[in-house]
Amino acid sequence: MDHVAGQEPLCQYLRMHADTDDDRLEPDSPYVDIAVEVFGMLADATRVRIVLALRHGELPVGDLARAVDKSPTAVSQHLAKLRLARMVVTRQEGTRVYYRLADDHPARLVVNAILQAEHAVDAVPRHHEVDGGATGVDGAEDAR
């Protein structure tokens, strides 16, 4: 598709407007119930910690267990649930299994939940502090 001066290419337009004017985001959307299931999957501190640990790349169960201060068995059970929800995927190397986030959506949900939690705890949330620009938990510009 040719790019016409002054007009956005269709794929760029669709990406830029993915969260606006979309029937998936209406109150009667069939995705609402599935979104509730996603929130339920993330309504566990260990799973939130696992997602945060995996934001920086893949890890084997032992490393994840140390990162979230839980037993490898407990972490494996949480990882199984996250796999069923298609939030994490695996890669096997010999006898080791490495886990990583399937995409950036779980991390974005968790980061946004933490930013919202800051509002419940702090008079001025850290991501709203002005010190040369407000930034989010992961260092990205905060849209406020």
N, CA, C and O atoms as a DFTB+ gen file, in Angstrom:
576 C
 N C O
     1  1       0.853      -1.177       0.000
     2  2       0.000       0.000       0.000
     3  2       0.896       1.236       0.000
     4  3       1.818       1.363       0.805
     5  1       0.597       2.131      -0.917
     6  2       1.374       3.363      -1.009
     7  2       0.971       4.320       0.100
     8  3      -0.192       4.391       0.497
     9  1       1.961       5.053       0.587
    10  2       1.716       6.058       1.614
    11  2       1.448       7.387       0.912
    12  3       2.287       7.873       0.153
    13  1       0.280       7.970       1.166
    14  2      -0.093       9.252       0.590
    15  2       0.322      10.345       1.561
    16  3       0.062      10.247       2.761
    17  1       0.962      11.378       1.051
    18  2       1.405      12.487       1.908
    19  2       0.237      13.019       2.710
    20  3      -0.833      13.289       2.165
    21  1       0.452      13.170       4.029
    22  2      -0.586      13.702       4.904
    23  2      -1.537      12.651       5.443
    24  3      -2.398      12.962       6.266
    25  1      -1.394      11.393       4.986
    26  2      -2.252      10.319       5.473
    27  2      -1.380       9.222       6.083
    28  3      -0.291       8.927       5.592
    29  1      -1.885       8.627       7.162
    30  2      -1.156       7.555       7.817
    31  2      -1.379       6.255       7.049
    32  3      -2.474       6.030       6.533
    33  1      -0.360       5.391       6.964
    34  2      -0.600       4.061       6.404
    35  2      -1.633       3.345       7.269
    36  3      -1.701       3.593       8.473
    37  1      -2.438       2.463       6.678
    38  2      -3.515       1.789       7.386
    39  2      -3.012       1.035       8.612
    40  3      -3.621       1.133       9.677
    41  1      -1.909       0.281       8.489
    42  2      -1.426      -0.498       9.629
    43  2      -1.013       0.427      10.781
    44  3      -1.228       0.093      11.946
    45  1      -0.430       1.572      10.470
    46  2      -0.057       2.526      11.516
    47  2      -1.314       3.101      12.157
    48  3      -1.370       3.256      13.377
    49  1      -2.315       3.418      11.354
    50  2      -3.569       3.944      11.868
    51  2      -4.214       2.934      12.817
    52  3      -4.665       3.299      13.903
    53  1      -4.258       1.658      12.403
    54  2      -4.886       0.635      13.219
    55  2      -4.159       0.460      14.547
    56  3      -4.803       0.291      15.582
    57  1      -2.820       0.498      14.533
    58  2      -2.061       0.381      15.779
    59  2      -2.315       1.582      16.681
    60  3      -2.494       1.424      17.888
    61  1      -2.332       2.777      16.105
    62  2      -2.499       3.993      16.892
    63  2      -3.895       4.071      17.504
    64  3      -4.068       4.670      18.565
    65  1      -4.892       3.474      16.852
    66  2      -6.273       3.583      17.304
    67  2      -6.817       2.247      17.791
    68  3      -8.029       2.030      17.783
    69  1      -5.932       1.351      18.214
    70  2      -6.340       0.020      18.643
    71  2      -7.220       0.052      19.879
    72  3      -8.001      -0.876      20.091
    73  1      -7.122       1.084      20.697
    74  2      -7.915       1.132      21.923
    75  2      -9.020       2.180      21.876
    76  3      -9.568       2.542      22.917
    77  1      -9.353       2.667      20.700
    78  2     -10.421       3.651      20.580
    79  2     -11.419       3.194      19.536
    80  3     -11.063       2.473      18.603
    81  1     -12.664       3.611      19.687
    82  2     -13.703       3.331      18.696
    83  2     -13.709       1.860      18.301
    84  3     -13.690       1.531      17.115
    85  1     -13.735       0.986      19.287
    86  2     -13.631      -0.437      19.042
    87  2     -14.715      -1.148      19.839
    88  3     -14.838      -0.934      21.045
    89  1     -15.508      -1.996      19.174
    90  2     -16.595      -2.669      19.881
    91  2     -16.094      -3.656      20.930
    92  3     -16.869      -4.071      21.792
    93  1     -14.823      -4.042      20.880
    94  2     -14.268      -4.901      21.934
    95  2     -14.202      -4.153      23.263
    96  3     -14.133      -4.775      24.323
    97  1     -14.224      -2.833      23.210
    98  2     -14.069      -2.015      24.412
    99  2     -15.387      -1.431      24.907
   100  3     -15.397      -0.563      25.780
   101  1     -16.475      -1.897      24.362
   102  2     -17.798      -1.448      24.804
   103  2     -18.243      -2.282      26.006
   104  3     -17.805      -3.424      26.152
   105  1     -19.103      -1.735      26.868
   106  2     -19.550      -2.473      28.058
   107  2     -20.198      -3.827      27.757
   108  3     -20.129      -4.734      28.586
   109  1     -20.824      -3.977      26.591
   110  2     -21.482      -5.243      26.271
   111  2     -20.589      -6.213      25.488
   112  3     -21.074      -7.206      24.946
   113  1     -19.292      -5.924      25.430
   114  2     -18.352      -6.766      24.698
   115  2     -18.264      -8.168      25.303
   116  3     -18.261      -8.313      26.526
   117  1     -18.193      -9.189      24.465
   118  2     -18.003     -10.545      24.988
   119  2     -16.618     -10.731      25.616
   120  3     -16.391     -11.713      26.322
   121  1     -15.706      -9.814      25.372
   122  2     -14.363      -9.903      25.953
   123  2     -14.327      -9.486      27.417
   124  3     -13.342      -9.749      28.107
   125  1     -15.380      -8.845      27.902
   126  2     -15.406      -8.391      29.293
   127  2     -15.244      -9.569      30.244
   128  3     -14.449      -9.499      31.181
   129  1     -15.977     -10.641      30.018
   130  2     -15.888     -11.803      30.908
   131  2     -14.494     -12.425      30.871
   132  3     -13.985     -12.874      31.897
   133  1     -13.889     -12.450      29.706
   134  2     -12.530     -13.002      29.591
   135  2     -11.539     -12.068      30.281
   136  3     -10.587     -12.532      30.908
   137  1     -11.752     -10.767      30.172
   138  2     -10.877      -9.809      30.863
   139  2     -10.949     -10.021      32.371
   140  3      -9.937      -9.911      33.063
   141  1     -12.127     -10.321      32.875
   142  2     -12.279     -10.600      34.305
   143  2     -11.454     -11.829      34.679
   144  3     -10.841     -11.859      35.746
   145  1     -11.434     -12.828      33.827
   146  2     -10.612     -14.017      34.072
   147  2      -9.126     -13.653      34.078
   148  3      -8.360     -14.185      34.882
   149  1      -8.720     -12.758      33.191
   150  2      -7.326     -12.301      33.161
   151  2      -6.977     -11.617      34.484
   152  3      -5.932     -11.892      35.074
   153  1      -7.853     -10.730      34.945
   154  2      -7.611     -10.067      36.231
   155  2      -7.561     -11.099      37.355
   156  3      -6.742     -10.987      38.266
   157  1      -8.432     -12.100      37.294
   158  2      -8.415     -13.155      38.308
   159  2      -7.092     -13.911      38.305
   160  3      -6.567     -14.257      39.363
   161  1      -6.563     -14.161      37.134
   162  2      -5.277     -14.847      37.027
   163  2      -4.171     -14.019      37.666
   164  3      -3.231     -14.572      38.239
   165  1      -4.275     -12.718      37.573
   166  2      -3.253     -11.839      38.131
   167  2      -3.582     -11.389      39.556
   168  3      -2.863     -10.570      40.128
   169  1      -4.663     -11.919      40.131
   170  2      -5.058     -11.550      41.491
   171  2      -4.363     -12.441      42.509
   172  3      -4.988     -12.929      43.451
   173  1      -3.078     -12.648      42.316
   174  2      -2.275     -13.466      43.218
   175  2      -0.885     -12.845      43.266
   176  3      -0.262     -12.632      42.226
   177  1      -0.398     -12.555      44.467
   178  2       0.879     -11.856      44.620
   179  2       2.037     -12.626      43.985
   180  3       2.925     -12.016      43.389
   181  1       2.041     -13.948      44.102
   182  2       3.140     -14.722      43.516
   183  2       3.127     -14.614      42.001
   184  3       4.183     -14.465      41.387
   185  1       1.954     -14.687      41.387
   186  2       1.888     -14.584      39.927
   187  2       2.282     -13.179      39.463
   188  3       2.934     -13.026      38.430
   189  1       1.891     -12.161      40.219
   190  2       2.307     -10.789      39.883
   191  2       3.827     -10.692      39.957
   192  3       4.454     -10.108      39.074
   193  1       4.417     -11.256      40.995
   194  2       5.884     -11.228      41.127
   195  2       6.565     -11.997      39.999
   196  3       7.619     -11.585      39.514
   197  1       5.968     -13.111      39.581
   198  2       6.523     -13.878      38.463
   199  2       6.508     -13.040      37.194
   200  3       7.500     -12.997      36.466
   201  1       5.397     -12.379      36.928
   202  2       5.303     -11.523      35.736
   203  2       6.357     -10.420      35.805
   204  3       7.026     -10.137      34.811
   205  1       6.505      -9.803      36.963
   206  2       7.521      -8.756      37.100
   207  2       8.928      -9.317      36.866
   208  3       9.754      -8.670      36.222
   209  1       9.197     -10.501      37.379
   210  2      10.517     -11.109      37.187
   211  2      10.775     -11.443      35.725
   212  3      11.915     -11.379      35.264
   213  1       9.732     -11.797      34.998
   214  2       9.892     -12.179      33.589
   215  2       9.889     -10.983      32.638
   216  3      10.098     -11.154      31.437
   217  1       9.656      -9.781      33.153
   218  2       9.672      -8.594      32.287
   219  2      11.010      -8.410      31.604
   220  3      11.073      -7.847      30.511
   221  1      12.078      -8.873      32.225
   222  2      13.423      -8.622      31.720
   223  2      13.967      -9.781      30.902
   224  3      15.099      -9.717      30.423
   225  1      13.183     -10.839      30.732
   226  2      13.641     -11.958      29.918
   227  2      13.292     -13.294      30.545
   228  3      12.712     -13.367      31.628
   229  1      13.660     -14.337      29.839
   230  2      13.284     -15.672      30.282
   231  2      14.143     -16.158      31.446
   232  3      15.299     -15.765      31.601
   233  1      13.536     -17.032      32.266
   234  2      14.210     -17.591      33.432
   235  2      13.748     -19.025      33.646
   236  3      12.613     -19.371      33.319
   237  1      14.631     -19.865      34.199
   238  2      14.199     -21.207      34.599
   239  2      13.479     -21.139      35.949
   240  3      13.557     -20.128      36.647
   241  1      12.787     -22.203      36.308
   242  2      11.984     -22.229      37.525
   243  2      12.813     -21.895      38.768
   244  3      12.365     -21.129      39.621
   245  1      14.006     -22.457      38.875
   246  2      14.831     -22.205      40.066
   247  2      15.143     -20.737      40.261
   248  3      15.064     -20.222      41.377
   249  1      15.501     -20.057      39.171
   250  2      15.791     -18.625      39.264
   251  2      14.533     -17.832      39.602
   252  3      14.581     -16.886      40.389
   253  1      13.410     -18.221      39.006
   254  2      12.143     -17.547      39.321
   255  2      11.774     -17.754      40.788
   256  3      11.308     -16.829      41.453
   257  1      11.986     -18.976      41.289
   258  2      11.660     -19.271      42.688
   259  2      12.466     -18.375      43.619
   260  3      11.933     -17.853      44.598
   261  1      13.748     -18.196      43.317
   262  2      14.579     -17.302      44.144
   263  2      14.107     -15.851      44.012
   264  3      14.081     -15.112      44.996
   265  1      13.740     -15.449      42.808
   266  2      13.314     -14.064      42.571
   267  2      12.038     -13.720      43.332
   268  3      11.874     -12.592      43.795
   269  1      11.139     -14.688      43.462
   270  2       9.852     -14.411      44.122
   271  2       9.791     -14.993      45.532
   272  3       8.755     -14.918      46.193
   273  1      10.901     -15.574      45.993
   274  2      11.023     -16.117      47.344
   275  2       9.958     -17.166      47.647
   276  3       9.313     -17.134      48.695
   277  1       9.788     -18.092      46.711
   278  2       8.861     -19.219      46.879
   279  2       9.581     -20.496      46.477
   280  3      10.640     -20.447      45.851
   281  1       9.014     -21.626      46.831
   282  2       9.625     -22.903      46.467
   283  2       9.454     -23.141      44.958
   284  3       8.498     -22.652      44.356
   285  1      10.377     -23.889      44.356
   286  2      10.230     -24.218      42.938
   287  2       8.902     -24.925      42.639
   288  3       8.314     -24.715      41.578
   289  1       8.433     -25.755      43.562
   290  2       7.159     -26.445      43.360
   291  2       6.007     -25.457      43.279
   292  3       5.154     -25.559      42.398
   293  1       5.984     -24.503      44.200
   294  2       4.915     -23.495      44.198
   295  2       4.977     -22.657      42.924
   296  3       3.947     -22.380      42.309
   297  1       6.185     -22.253      42.527
   298  2       6.343     -21.440      41.322
   299  2       5.903     -22.234      40.093
   300  3       5.269     -21.684      39.192
   301  1       6.234     -23.517      40.054
   302  2       5.816     -24.357      38.917
   303  2       4.302     -24.414      38.801
   304  3       3.761     -24.385      37.696
   305  1       3.614     -24.494      39.937
   306  2       2.147     -24.520      39.904
   307  2       1.587     -23.203      39.373
   308  3       0.636     -23.198      38.592
   309  1       2.176     -22.094      39.797
   310  2       1.718     -20.794      39.296
   311  2       2.038     -20.655      37.807
   312  3       1.226     -20.130      37.044
   313  1       3.202     -21.117      37.398
   314  2       3.575     -21.052      35.981
   315  2       2.627     -21.883      35.121
   316  3       2.304     -21.492      34.000
   317  1       2.185     -23.019      35.634
   318  2       1.232     -23.852      34.891
   319  2      -0.058     -23.082      34.635
   320  3      -0.622     -23.146      33.543
   321  1      -0.520     -22.356      35.644
   322  2      -1.736     -21.548      35.467
   323  2      -1.502     -20.417      34.467
   324  3      -2.356     -20.144      33.623
   325  1      -0.351     -19.764      34.562
   326  2      -0.038     -18.685      33.624
   327  2       0.106     -19.215      32.203
   328  3      -0.244     -18.527      31.245
   329  1       0.618     -20.432      32.061
   330  2       0.708     -21.060      30.728
   331  2      -0.680     -21.340      30.175
   332  3      -0.948     -21.072      29.004
   333  1      -1.568     -21.879      31.012
   334  2      -2.934     -22.162      30.563
   335  2      -3.639     -20.891      30.118
   336  3      -4.453     -20.907      29.195
   337  1      -3.318     -19.793      30.783
   338  2      -3.910     -18.499      30.425
   339  2      -3.173     -17.859      29.245
   340  3      -3.519     -16.757      28.821
   341  1      -2.176     -18.535      28.727
   342  2      -1.372     -18.074      27.592
   343  2      -0.623     -16.775      27.885
   344  3      -0.389     -15.960      26.992
   345  1      -0.253     -16.600      29.152
   346  2       0.517     -15.416      29.527
   347  2       2.015     -15.698      29.480
   348  3       2.813     -14.788      29.255
   349  1       2.396     -16.954      29.690
   350  2       3.798     -17.332      29.584
   351  2       3.934     -18.498      28.611
   352  3       3.001     -19.272      28.402
   353  1       5.107     -18.597      28.033
   354  2       5.447     -19.699      27.136
   355  2       6.781     -20.274      27.601
   356  3       7.500     -19.659      28.389
   357  1       7.093     -21.460      27.098
   358  2       8.317     -22.131      27.525
   359  2       9.236     -22.415      26.348
   360  3       8.840     -22.423      25.183
   361  1      10.486     -22.647      26.725
   362  2      11.510     -23.100      25.782
   363  2      12.361     -24.090      26.544
   364  3      12.795     -23.815      27.663
   365  1      12.601     -25.233      25.946
   366  2      13.403     -26.240      26.625
   367  2      14.796     -26.277      26.039
   368  3      14.981     -26.250      24.822
   369  1      15.778     -26.340      26.932
   370  2      17.178     -26.448      26.541
   371  2      17.765     -27.592      27.363
   372  3      18.069     -27.424      28.544
   373  1      17.920     -28.745      26.739
   374  2      18.345     -29.927      27.482
   375  2      17.262     -30.304      28.468
   376  3      16.111     -30.517      28.087
   377  1      17.630     -30.386      29.745
   378  2      16.648     -30.731      30.771
   379  2      16.041     -29.493      31.432
   380  3      15.125     -29.609      32.246
   381  1      16.544     -28.326      31.089
   382  2      16.029     -27.082      31.689
   383  2      14.902     -26.501      30.857
   384  3      14.946     -26.508      29.626
   385  1      13.892     -25.998      31.552
   386  2      12.770     -25.327      30.898
   387  2      12.848     -23.855      31.279
   388  3      12.929     -23.505      32.456
   389  1      12.822     -23.017      30.277
   390  2      12.870     -21.567      30.475
   391  2      11.487     -20.984      30.204
   392  3      10.806     -21.380      29.257
   393  1      11.089     -20.050      31.039
   394  2       9.795     -19.387      30.913
   395  2      10.008     -17.939      30.517
   396  3      10.969     -17.294      30.936
   397  1       9.087     -17.440      29.697
   398  2       9.099     -16.031      29.336
   399  2       7.656     -15.592      29.111
   400  3       6.766     -16.417      28.902
   401  1       7.445     -14.291      29.157
   402  2       6.111     -13.760      28.881
   403  2       5.776     -13.984      27.412
   404  3       6.633     -13.815      26.545
   405  1       4.551     -14.357      27.134
   406  2       4.119     -14.605      25.764
   407  2       4.109     -13.316      24.949
   408  3       4.368     -13.333      23.746
   409  1       3.810     -12.203      25.608
   410  2       3.820     -10.883      24.982
   411  2       3.934      -9.850      26.096
   412  3       4.105     -10.213      27.260
   413  1       3.844      -8.590      25.761
   414  2       4.045      -7.550      26.785
   415  2       2.778      -7.197      27.568
   416  3       2.850      -6.396      28.499
   417  1       1.636      -7.762      27.226
   418  2       0.389      -7.383      27.884
   419  2       0.350      -7.719      29.374
   420  3      -0.062      -6.863      30.156
   421  1       0.756      -8.920      29.816
   422  2       0.738      -9.163      31.275
   423  2       1.608      -8.169      32.037
   424  3       1.204      -7.678      33.091
   425  1       2.779      -7.870      31.526
   426  2       3.665      -6.918      32.204
   427  2       3.024      -5.537      32.246
   428  3       3.097      -4.852      33.266
   429  1       2.395      -5.120      31.145
   430  2       1.750      -3.809      31.132
   431  2       0.604      -3.750      32.138
   432  3       0.430      -2.743      32.823
   433  1      -0.185      -4.837      32.230
   434  2      -1.270      -4.879      33.211
   435  2      -0.726      -4.756      34.632
   436  3      -1.253      -3.995      35.444
   437  1       0.331      -5.509      34.922
   438  2       0.905      -5.495      36.267
   439  2       1.515      -4.133      36.579
   440  3       1.318      -3.601      37.671
   441  1       2.248      -3.571      35.634
   442  2       2.849      -2.249      35.861
   443  2       1.752      -1.215      36.100
   444  3       1.867      -0.392      37.007
   445  1       0.700      -1.249      35.303
   446  2      -0.395      -0.298      35.497
   447  2      -1.091      -0.508      36.838
   448  3      -1.503       0.461      37.476
   449  1      -1.228      -1.759      37.273
   450  2      -1.832      -2.024      38.582
   451  2      -0.948      -1.468      39.698
   452  3      -1.457      -0.933      40.683
   453  1       0.363      -1.591      39.549
   454  2       1.274      -1.045      40.560
   455  2       1.200       0.482      40.574
   456  3       1.222       1.101      41.638
   457  1       1.114       1.079      39.392
   458  2       0.964       2.533      39.335
   459  2      -0.336       2.960      40.020
   460  3      -0.362       3.967      40.728
   461  1      -1.407       2.204      39.815
   462  2      -2.675       2.516      40.480
   463  2      -2.543       2.310      41.983
   464  3      -3.101       3.082      42.763
   465  1      -1.812       1.277      42.399
   466  2      -1.598       1.028      43.833
   467  2      -0.872       2.195      44.482
   468  3      -1.139       2.526      45.637
   469  1       0.042       2.819      43.752
   470  2       0.737       3.991      44.297
   471  2      -0.257       5.087      44.654
   472  3      -0.058       5.802      45.636
   473  1      -1.313       5.228      43.879
   474  2      -2.338       6.239      44.167
   475  2      -3.054       5.934      45.481
   476  3      -3.451       6.851      46.199
   477  1      -3.219       4.654      45.794
   478  2      -3.911       4.267      47.020
   479  2      -3.034       4.444      48.250
   480  3      -3.540       4.543      49.368
   481  1      -1.717       4.485      48.046
   482  2      -0.789       4.512      49.178
   483  2      -0.164       5.881      49.397
   484  3      -0.053       6.340      50.534
   485  1       0.239       6.525      48.330
   486  2       1.013       7.766      48.434
   487  2       0.171       8.990      48.095
   488  3      -0.657       8.949      47.185
   489  1       0.386      10.079      48.831
   490  2      -0.306      11.333      48.532
   491  2       0.050      11.811      47.126
   492  3      -0.817      12.249      46.369
   493  1       1.332      11.721      46.789
   494  2       1.796      12.020      45.439
   495  2       2.520      10.765      44.945
   496  3       3.657      10.506      45.340
   497  1       1.866       9.994      44.089
   498  2       2.500       8.777      43.598
   499  2       3.847       9.066      42.935
   500  3       4.020      10.097      42.286
   501  1       4.785       8.156      43.103
   502  2       6.129       8.356      42.576
   503  2       6.120       8.639      41.074
   504  3       6.927       9.428      40.582
   505  1       5.208       7.995      40.351
   506  2       5.183       8.209      38.905
   507  2       4.599       9.576      38.526
   508  3       4.593       9.929      37.347
   509  1       4.113      10.344      39.493
   510  2       3.645      11.707      39.238
   511  2       4.610      12.764      39.751
   512  3       4.402      13.954      39.517
   513  1       5.655      12.350      40.442
   514  2       6.627      13.308      40.949
   515  2       7.302      14.012      39.783
   516  3       7.586      13.414      38.746
   517  1       7.549      15.299      39.985
   518  2       8.191      16.080      38.932
   519  2       9.658      16.267      39.293
   520  3       9.997      16.963      40.249
   521  1      10.513      15.635      38.513
   522  2      11.965      15.781      38.691
   523  2      12.617      15.664      37.317
   524  3      13.470      14.812      37.069
   525  1      12.185      16.539      36.459
   526  2      12.688      16.470      35.093
   527  2      11.791      15.623      34.215
   528  3      12.174      15.292      33.093
   529  1      10.619      15.264      34.687
   530  2       9.677      14.487      33.900
   531  2       9.186      13.295      34.693
   532  3       9.979      12.579      35.304
   533  1       7.889      13.081      34.685
   534  2       7.323      11.933      35.381
   535  2       7.583      10.687      34.565
   536  3       7.414      10.676      33.346
   537  1       7.991       9.651      35.246
   538  2       8.217       8.384      34.564
   539  2       7.497       7.273      35.276
   540  3       7.216       7.372      36.471
   541  1       7.191       6.195      34.544
   542  2       6.528       5.030      35.115
   543  2       7.515       4.121      35.812
   544  3       8.708       4.420      35.875
   545  1       7.021       3.006      36.336
   546  2       7.827       2.029      37.066
   547  2       8.960       1.495      36.200
   548  3      10.064       1.255      36.690
   549  1       8.685       1.311      34.912
   550  2       9.711       0.716      34.045
   551  2      10.565       1.767      33.350
   552  3      11.338       1.438      32.450
   553  1      10.434       3.033      33.756
   554  2      11.253       4.089      33.192
   555  2      10.640       4.764      31.972
   556  3      11.205       5.716      31.435
   557  1       9.485       4.271      31.534
   558  2       8.829       4.853      30.367
   559  2       8.073       6.109      30.783
   560  3       7.677       6.248      31.940
   561  1       7.878       7.002      29.857
   562  2       7.092       8.203      30.129
   563  2       5.713       7.791      30.617
   564  3       5.102       6.882      30.056
   565  1       5.230       8.436      31.631
   566  2       3.904       8.175      32.180
   567  2       2.904       9.084      31.496
   568  3       3.091      10.299      31.441
   569  1       1.832       8.486      30.968
   570  2       0.806       9.259      30.272
   571  2      -0.120       9.989      31.256
   572  3      -0.878      10.875      30.861
   573  1      -0.049       9.608      32.543
   574  2      -0.910      10.155      33.598
   575  2      -2.319       9.917      33.226
   576  3      -3.226      10.295      33.969
